[in-house]
C-alpha cells in the first residue's frame, strides 16, 4: 500500500495495491482477517503529505481509527455503509461526500471492498453488481475531476460460487479495475 501511495503521488493519478485485509489491525494487535494495517503504514510514512482514507469495505475501519487516534494523526476518514433502501441516495451523494471530506488532501487511500455485495454473507449485502460499479466509477471520476491522486486496494469479499471458488469476489474486483481504467483513459 505504501508503494502504491508513493506511485500515486509520483504520477498524480493513482495506483493499485493488489492487497486486502488492512483496516482491522490496530496499533498493537491484529484484528478481523488483518494481520497488519497497510493503510496506517502508508499514511504514517509519507512525510508532509496530507492523506485521507475512504473506506468502502462493508466493515468499519476500526483498526485504522484506533491507530489514527493513538498517534494523534489528522487523517480524515470516511466510511460508507448503508442498506438496500439507502443505496441509490448514497450513490448520488458519494461524489459530494468525497469532495467535502478530502478537498484538502494530497492523496486518498481507498479500500474498495467487495463485501458490500448483496450476496456476501460476511458483508452486509446492500449493493448489487451495477451499484458497486457505479460506486467505484464515482470514486475514480470524482478524484480525477478534482485532481486527487488515489492509492487503492481490493479489501474484503467473502462470496463463493457453486464450485466453492471466490470467482464472485474476483468479478467485483475486476469491475473495480475496469472502472479505474476507464476513469483515466
Secondary structure as GFF3:
##gff-version 3
##sequence-region A 1 185
A	DSSP	alpha_helix	2	11	.	.	.	ID=ss1
A	DSSP	beta_strand	14	17	.	.	.	ID=ss2
A	DSSP	alpha_helix	38	44	.	.	.	ID=ss3
A	DSSP	beta_strand	51	55	.	.	.	ID=ss4
A	DSSP	alpha_helix	62	71	.	.	.	ID=ss5
A	DSSP	beta_strand	77	79	.	.	.	ID=ss6
A	DSSP	alpha_helix	87	102	.	.	.	ID=ss7
A	DSSP	beta_strand	107	111	.	.	.	ID=ss8
A	DSSP	alpha_helix	129	146	.	.	.	ID=ss9
A	DSSP	beta_strand	149	153	.	.	.	ID=ss10
A	DSSP	alpha_helix	167	184	.	.	.	ID=ss11
###
